[in-house]
Every structure is written in C-alpha cells, then in structure tokens.
Amino acid sequence: MTRKIIIDTDPGIDDAVALTASLFDPRLEVLAVTATAGTVTSEQATSNVCAIVSMLDPPRYPRIGKAIPPETASAIDDLFLNGRCGLGELSVGETQRQHLPSSEKVIAELVRKYPDEITLVCLGPLSNLARLYRRDPAAINLLDKIVISGGAVNVAGNASCVAEFNLFFDPAAASEVFGSPTTKSLLPLDVTGEVQFGVELLEQLPSTETRAGQLLHQMMPFAFRTAHQRLGRELIPLIDAATIAAVVEPELFQWTEMAGKVETQGLLTRGMSVFDQRLRPEWQANMEVALTADIDAVKGLVCRSLRYAGQKS
C-alpha cells in the first residue's frame, strides 16, 4: 500500500536528491511538490521544482505549487553551498508556468480531497504550512501527519551556533507549526546530520544515461567540491534524503515524545528549537522527535532509492 505525500521544498541540492528518491519510490504516491523560499528565493524555488520534475519525468506527475515570498524574508540563504541557481552546475531559468496555484492552495485542495490520508513532508522552511494554518485552519487538521526536516536538540545549528537553517529562515512560521494540533514528526540535525556520505557516493549514483543520473551528476560533484572548499569537509550530509527515509521506513529511527517550541525573539537565538527536557517537564509533548537511527541502514536505503530511480528513468 502506497503512502500519499506532499513534499514542501526549497530546492537545494539536498532537496533535489530527496525528490529524485521520492518520485520513483513505489511505496510513495507523491501527489504534489510545493515550492517554498529558503535555500533559494521563492521564484527560483518554483523554477527549480518545475525543472527537477521535468528532467526526471516520473511515471506519475505531481501537482506543483508556486512559492509565495515570505512575509518576513530572511537575509540568509544557502547559495554558497548549492550554486547560483541552487542546483549545483545545473542552470535553471524562470519557469514558463505563469499560472501555477500557490503552494498552500495546492495543499488545501489535496487534503480536502484525501482527508486524513496525506503526510506533508516539509524539507524547507515552514512558511507555506504556517500561511495555510492562518488562512484555512480547518485544512491543516485534515492532514494525517506532518514530517519536518528541521531543528536541533542536543547539537549545534547550521545557520547559527544554535539554530538549524529551516527554522532560522522563518522562525515565526516554525513557531506556529510547532504549536499546531496536527501530529508532527521532527527530524533534527541530531540524526539527519549523521547521514553523511563521502565522494565514493558518486560511483554509486545512477548512470548518466538515465534521467535521474543526469540530474544527480550535475549536482553532487559540485556539492562535494564546495563542501571541501568552503567548509573543509570531506563528508556531506543528505539531510532531506534522510527525512524521506524516515517517511518510508520509520522503524529505522528511534522516536521520543517531546515538547518543543521555537525562539522567535532572541538576538542570538533566533530560530532555535527549544525542548523541555527537565526532570519534571512543564510543557506538554507536541511531537515525536528522532534523536538516533540506524545510520548505516538509512544510508543504504538512500543509495538503493537513488539506484532504483535510475532504473526507472
């Protein structure tokens, strides 16, 4: 039985890898890919989503949602690690689809069509979901669950010393989503940051004679080269691909019920995910959080998913 999902994304090399794995996975029915600003601008995010789906040409085409600029845009982006257009050496122009519906409209329409059946997988900032929550609060209650790639519990951030990028980019939106009544599963950097790959991953990617291989080979060498040059790293984490792995095989992860909030005001702690870990917690648990996982099994799942995408493309 397939799981119906919507992928909300700000692609991003890592997001594009996750989309490649997802769009060909027989266990997933990707109903829509909705764009959001984050790694790139809202306009570029929409163009990147359209380009990725078009290049991959999956057997079932998802609906596409257009990113709307966030009301409180962050000055931060991840272009220095992802390239000018966000997809490494792949050059993507403006999308020709001028009349795409907004991302939150696509989400609202689909959850009403399939009430309590859809998992919303958030790979980028939570701006679309917060906007939906404000404008159509009944719709968010029709989601089966939300899976969020974001936050950091017991490790350092990657946007600041305490904040993970997705929550840092739009902390007000993240705070609203954390406080919503919907069932939430959080994949923080504690676990996703451990799903790291060396340059030998390039040898395991699909052949360039496949559509998936063509896309991946235009992005991944750039990712490794830039991580080495800018960060001095030989390994790169595939955070969003790990999040998709948690959707497909959640039993590979160890989940803990926790009470979490997002800091929206702090000068030094903007976007920090804060969890009540006192001996006698006073906050009510509002999500399950993956703090550890069978990392080797998750990495194996990611590699198999990408190879399968190559076989089917």
DONU-953973 format. One line per field, with one value per residue (C-alpha): residue number from 1; chain; x, y negated, z. Coordinates in steps of 0.02 Angstrom, whole numbers, padded with zeros to 5 digits. Last residue first. Example, Ala and Ser with C-alpha at 12.3 -4.5 7.8 and 13.67 -1.06 7.14 Angstrom:
<nodes>
pos: [2 | 1]
unit: [A | A]
c1: [00684 | 00615]
c2: [00053 | 00225]
c3: [00357 | 00390]
</nodes>
This chain:
<nodes>
pos: [313 | 312 | 311 | 310 | 309 | 308 | 307 | 306 | 305 | 304 | 303 | 302 | 301 | 300 | 299 | 298 | 297 | 296 | 295 | 294 | 293 | 292 | 291 | 290 | 289 | 288 | 287 | 286 | 285 | 284 | 283 | 282 | 281 | 280 | 279 | 278 | 277 | 276 | 275 | 274 | 273 | 272 | 271 | 270 | 269 | 268 | 267 | 266 | 265 | 264 | 263 | 262 | 261 | 260 | 259 | 258 | 257 | 256 | 255 | 254 | 253 | 252 | 251 | 250 | 249 | 248 | 247 | 246 | 245 | 244 | 243 | 242 | 241 | 240 | 239 | 238 | 237 | 236 | 235 | 234 | 233 | 232 | 231 | 230 | 229 | 228 | 227 | 226 | 225 | 224 | 223 | 222 | 221 | 220 | 219 | 218 | 217 | 216 | 215 | 214 | 213 | 212 | 211 | 210 | 209 | 208 | 207 | 206 | 205 | 204 | 203 | 202 | 201 | 200 | 199 | 198 | 197 | 196 | 195 | 194 | 193 | 192 | 191 | 190 | 189 | 188 | 187 | 186 | 185 | 184 | 183 | 182 | 181 | 180 | 179 | 178 | 177 | 176 | 175 | 174 | 173 | 172 | 171 | 170 | 169 | 168 | 167 | 166 | 165 | 164 | 163 | 162 | 161 | 160 | 159 | 158 | 157 | 156 | 155 | 154 | 153 | 152 | 151 | 150 | 149 | 148 | 147 | 146 | 145 | 144 | 143 | 142 | 141 | 140 | 139 | 138 | 137 | 136 | 135 | 134 | 133 | 132 | 131 | 130 | 129 | 128 | 127 | 126 | 125 | 124 | 123 | 122 | 121 | 120 | 119 | 118 | 117 | 116 | 115 | 114 | 113 | 112 | 111 | 110 | 109 | 108 | 107 | 106 | 105 | 104 | 103 | 102 | 101 | 100 | 99 | 98 | 97 | 96 | 95 | 94 | 93 | 92 | 91 | 90 | 89 | 88 | 87 | 86 | 85 | 84 | 83 | 82 | 81 | 80 | 79 | 78 | 77 | 76 | 75 | 74 | 73 | 72 | 71 | 70 | 69 | 68 | 67 | 66 | 65 | 64 | 63 | 62 | 61 | 60 | 59 | 58 | 57 | 56 | 55 | 54 | 53 | 52 | 51 | 50 | 49 | 48 | 47 | 46 | 45 | 44 | 43 | 42 | 41 | 40 | 39 | 38 | 37 | 36 | 35 | 34 | 33 | 32 | 31 | 30 | 29 | 28 | 27 | 26 | 25 | 24 | 23 | 22 | 21 | 20 | 19 | 18 | 17 | 16 | 15 | 14 | 13 | 12 | 11 | 10 | 9 | 8 | 7 | 6 | 5 | 4 | 3 | 2 | 1]
unit: [A | A | A | A | A | A | A | A | A | A | A | A | A | A | A | A | A | A | A | A | A | A | A | A | A | A | A | A | A | A | A | A | A | A | A | A | A | A | A | A | A | A | A | A | A | A | A | A | A | A | A | A | A | A | A | A | A | A | A | A | A | A | A | A | A | A | A | A | A | A | A | A | A | A | A | A | A | A | A | A | A | A | A | A | A | A | A | A | A | A | A | A | A | A | A | A | A | A | A | A | A | A | A | A | A | A | A | A | A | A | A | A | A | A | A | A | A | A | A | A | A | A | A | A | A | A | A | A | A | A | A | A | A | A | A | A | A | A | A | A | A | A | A | A | A | A | A | A | A | A | A | A | A | A | A | A | A | A | A | A | A | A | A | A | A | A | A | A | A | A | A | A | A | A | A | A | A | A | A | A | A | A | A | A | A | A | A | A | A | A | A | A | A | A | A | A | A | A | A | A | A | A | A | A | A | A | A | A | A | A | A | A | A | A | A | A | A | A | A | A | A | A | A | A | A | A | A | A | A | A | A | A | A | A | A | A | A | A | A | A | A | A | A | A | A | A | A | A | A | A | A | A | A | A | A | A | A | A | A | A | A | A | A | A | A | A | A | A | A | A | A | A | A | A | A | A | A | A | A | A | A | A | A | A | A | A | A | A | A | A | A | A | A | A | A | A | A | A | A | A | A | A | A | A | A | A | A | A | A | A | A | A | A]
c1: [00711 | 00651 | 00823 | 00896 | 00763 | 00804 | 00986 | 00932 | 00820 | 00956 | 01080 | 00957 | 00911 | 01093 | 01123 | 00974 | 01036 | 01209 | 01134 | 01025 | 00941 | 00952 | 00861 | 00701 | 00572 | 00388 | 00284 | 00180 | 00228 | 00151 | 00268 | 00302 | 00434 | 00482 | 00658 | 00683 | 00699 | 00580 | 00639 | 00694 | 00717 | 00823 | 00756 | 00829 | 00945 | 01072 | 00953 | 00812 | 00635 | 00567 | 00627 | 00541 | 00447 | 00462 | 00384 | 00449 | 00390 | 00544 | 00570 | 00711 | 00734 | 00749 | 00568 | 00515 | 00549 | 00472 | 00441 | 00605 | 00697 | 00619 | 00698 | 00866 | 00853 | 00821 | 00977 | 01099 | 01253 | 01418 | 01585 | 01758 | 01727 | 01842 | 01690 | 01705 | 01823 | 01779 | 01592 | 01603 | 01688 | 01569 | 01413 | 01479 | 01513 | 01333 | 01236 | 01259 | 01287 | 01121 | 01019 | 01095 | 01084 | 00899 | 00867 | 00967 | 01117 | 01213 | 01218 | 01138 | 01241 | 01351 | 01516 | 01471 | 01441 | 01628 | 01644 | 01595 | 01420 | 01342 | 01181 | 01238 | 01166 | 00995 | 01003 | 01049 | 01009 | 00825 | 00696 | 00530 | 00368 | 00208 | 00026 | -00078 | -00128 | -00024 | 00107 | 00257 | 00177 | 00155 | 00332 | 00401 | 00309 | 00378 | 00552 | 00561 | 00741 | 00806 | 00684 | 00742 | 00926 | 00951 | 00982 | 01106 | 01276 | 01190 | 01126 | 01195 | 01144 | 01244 | 01189 | 01073 | 00902 | 00924 | 00783 | 00722 | 00660 | 00477 | 00355 | 00174 | 00034 | -00134 | -00178 | -00361 | -00324 | -00218 | -00369 | -00478 | -00353 | -00376 | -00290 | -00177 | -00137 | -00111 | 00014 | 00101 | 00113 | 00182 | 00313 | 00381 | 00559 | 00617 | 00600 | 00422 | 00342 | 00152 | 00079 | -00091 | -00233 | -00333 | -00442 | -00399 | -00490 | -00491 | -00307 | -00275 | -00361 | -00278 | -00103 | -00125 | -00188 | -00041 | 00081 | 00006 | -00078 | 00030 | -00019 | 00149 | 00215 | 00363 | 00479 | 00624 | 00793 | 00883 | 01070 | 01129 | 01306 | 01249 | 01061 | 01030 | 01026 | 01194 | 01268 | 01216 | 01345 | 01365 | 01181 | 01122 | 01019 | 01008 | 00927 | 00765 | 00600 | 00464 | 00305 | 00378 | 00381 | 00249 | 00310 | 00209 | 00131 | 00161 | 00045 | 00137 | 00171 | 00158 | 00286 | 00420 | 00491 | 00654 | 00702 | 00526 | 00508 | 00677 | 00645 | 00473 | 00540 | 00688 | 00579 | 00467 | 00617 | 00694 | 00541 | 00529 | 00711 | 00839 | 00893 | 00735 | 00583 | 00445 | 00391 | 00254 | 00279 | 00114 | 00029 | 00187 | 00123 | 00256 | 00294 | 00339 | 00482 | 00510 | 00464 | 00536 | 00719 | 00736 | 00642 | 00764 | 00913 | 00833 | 00807 | 00991 | 01042 | 00928 | 00774 | 00658 | 00531 | 00357 | 00332 | 00152 | 00127 | 00007 | 00077 | 00069 | 00000]
c2: [-00333 | -00179 | -00101 | -00268 | -00297 | -00123 | -00174 | -00329 | -00229 | -00099 | -00234 | -00316 | -00148 | -00104 | -00270 | -00238 | -00063 | -00129 | -00265 | -00151 | -00300 | -00423 | -00578 | -00561 | -00676 | -00642 | -00798 | -00904 | -00848 | -00966 | -01092 | -01083 | -00947 | -00871 | -00805 | -00948 | -00914 | -01048 | -01071 | -01231 | -01242 | -01396 | -01504 | -01666 | -01626 | -01767 | -01915 | -01810 | -01848 | -01698 | -01550 | -01391 | -01271 | -01086 | -00960 | -00785 | -00608 | -00508 | -00414 | -00294 | -00285 | -00136 | -00093 | -00250 | -00162 | -00263 | -00425 | -00414 | -00382 | -00542 | -00634 | -00554 | -00618 | -00789 | -00788 | -00718 | -00756 | -00791 | -00712 | -00779 | -00944 | -01096 | -01208 | -01316 | -01218 | -01042 | -01073 | -01158 | -01011 | -00883 | -00980 | -01019 | -00835 | -00801 | -00921 | -00886 | -00701 | -00692 | -00764 | -00656 | -00502 | -00526 | -00545 | -00388 | -00379 | -00474 | -00309 | -00300 | -00355 | -00229 | -00295 | -00471 | -00405 | -00372 | -00559 | -00528 | -00521 | -00580 | -00530 | -00599 | -00771 | -00691 | -00621 | -00764 | -00884 | -00866 | -00750 | -00802 | -00703 | -00802 | -00757 | -00915 | -01024 | -01175 | -01247 | -01181 | -01248 | -01422 | -01427 | -01370 | -01510 | -01640 | -01564 | -01588 | -01564 | -01506 | -01359 | -01293 | -01332 | -01248 | -01365 | -01360 | -01417 | -01495 | -01427 | -01251 | -01228 | -01143 | -00977 | -00922 | -00963 | -01039 | -01094 | -01043 | -00914 | -00906 | -00762 | -00818 | -00695 | -00633 | -00806 | -00857 | -00968 | -01079 | -01115 | -01181 | -01319 | -01398 | -01567 | -01559 | -01372 | -01384 | -01526 | -01424 | -01275 | -01378 | -01465 | -01306 | -01324 | -01178 | -00989 | -00982 | -00813 | -00826 | -00653 | -00634 | -00514 | -00605 | -00690 | -00648 | -00777 | -00904 | -00872 | -00896 | -01064 | -01137 | -01081 | -01154 | -01318 | -01325 | -01305 | -01443 | -01394 | -01393 | -01521 | -01576 | -01404 | -01458 | -01439 | -01560 | -01490 | -01341 | -01309 | -01142 | -01158 | -01148 | -01152 | -01311 | -01429 | -01511 | -01360 | -01250 | -01279 | -01468 | -01475 | -01427 | -01581 | -01709 | -01880 | -01810 | -01863 | -01916 | -01897 | -01750 | -01764 | -01646 | -01480 | -01405 | -01233 | -01087 | -00939 | -00776 | -00682 | -00494 | -00394 | -00523 | -00639 | -00666 | -00821 | -00894 | -00861 | -00941 | -01091 | -01129 | -01118 | -01227 | -01361 | -01368 | -01380 | -01514 | -01624 | -01596 | -01637 | -01500 | -01394 | -01458 | -01504 | -01374 | -01259 | -01129 | -00957 | -00867 | -00698 | -00600 | -00422 | -00333 | -00148 | -00128 | -00252 | -00342 | -00519 | -00501 | -00462 | -00600 | -00720 | -00684 | -00715 | -00878 | -00929 | -00900 | -01004 | -01148 | -01150 | -01239 | -01101 | -01050 | -00869 | -00807 | -00625 | -00482 | -00320 | -00169 | 00000]
c3: [-00776 | -00683 | -00660 | -00611 | -00480 | -00413 | -00395 | -00298 | -00182 | -00153 | -00103 | 00017 | 00095 | 00122 | 00208 | 00322 | 00364 | 00404 | 00514 | 00619 | 00699 | 00842 | 00903 | 00803 | 00882 | 00911 | 00931 | 01050 | 01225 | 01353 | 01432 | 01618 | 01612 | 01780 | 01756 | 01635 | 01449 | 01388 | 01209 | 01123 | 00935 | 00898 | 00757 | 00826 | 00971 | 00971 | 00962 | 01032 | 00976 | 00880 | 00983 | 00926 | 01041 | 01080 | 01199 | 01166 | 01127 | 01077 | 00914 | 00870 | 00682 | 00565 | 00606 | 00510 | 00344 | 00202 | 00295 | 00390 | 00226 | 00159 | 00305 | 00269 | 00090 | 00165 | 00272 | 00145 | 00249 | 00160 | 00200 | 00156 | 00246 | 00243 | 00248 | 00093 | -00018 | 00041 | 00049 | -00121 | -00204 | -00128 | -00177 | -00352 | -00382 | -00324 | -00434 | -00620 | -00585 | -00493 | -00636 | -00772 | -00661 | -00629 | -00815 | -00854 | -00972 | -00839 | -00745 | -00574 | -00424 | -00334 | -00401 | -00344 | -00169 | -00159 | -00125 | 00055 | 00127 | 00288 | 00374 | 00543 | 00511 | 00493 | 00671 | 00786 | 00644 | 00685 | 00605 | 00684 | 00674 | 00699 | 00729 | 00700 | 00848 | 00794 | 00913 | 00818 | 00659 | 00731 | 00798 | 00630 | 00541 | 00662 | 00646 | 00457 | 00398 | 00568 | 00573 | 00404 | 00437 | 00607 | 00752 | 00898 | 00831 | 00682 | 00517 | 00543 | 00724 | 00860 | 00935 | 01076 | 01003 | 00830 | 00718 | 00548 | 00425 | 00471 | 00446 | 00462 | 00494 | 00430 | 00366 | 00382 | 00533 | 00422 | 00314 | 00456 | 00493 | 00320 | 00316 | 00469 | 00459 | 00271 | 00296 | 00431 | 00314 | 00172 | 00281 | 00362 | 00297 | 00190 | 00182 | 00248 | 00213 | 00222 | 00251 | 00170 | 00213 | 00347 | 00215 | 00034 | -00074 | 00066 | 00097 | -00089 | -00107 | 00047 | -00006 | -00180 | -00108 | 00013 | -00131 | -00237 | -00399 | -00556 | -00686 | -00755 | -00798 | -00904 | -00756 | -00742 | -00789 | -00715 | -00737 | -00668 | -00602 | -00422 | -00402 | -00302 | -00450 | -00411 | -00327 | -00180 | -00043 | -00064 | -00112 | 00062 | 00101 | 00241 | 00234 | 00299 | 00224 | 00344 | 00241 | 00147 | -00043 | -00116 | -00186 | -00328 | -00305 | -00423 | -00448 | -00457 | -00619 | -00603 | -00703 | -00663 | -00797 | -00702 | -00800 | -00792 | -00606 | -00571 | -00684 | -00612 | -00434 | -00479 | -00558 | -00405 | -00289 | -00401 | -00385 | -00197 | -00174 | -00145 | 00004 | 00086 | -00016 | -00035 | -00175 | -00167 | -00241 | -00258 | -00250 | -00221 | -00204 | -00105 | -00082 | -00266 | -00244 | -00410 | -00359 | -00186 | -00223 | -00350 | -00236 | -00093 | -00207 | -00264 | -00082 | -00046 | -00196 | -00148 | -00184 | -00060 | -00027 | 00027 | -00023 | -00021 | 00023 | -00006 | 00064 | -00050 | 00000]
</nodes>
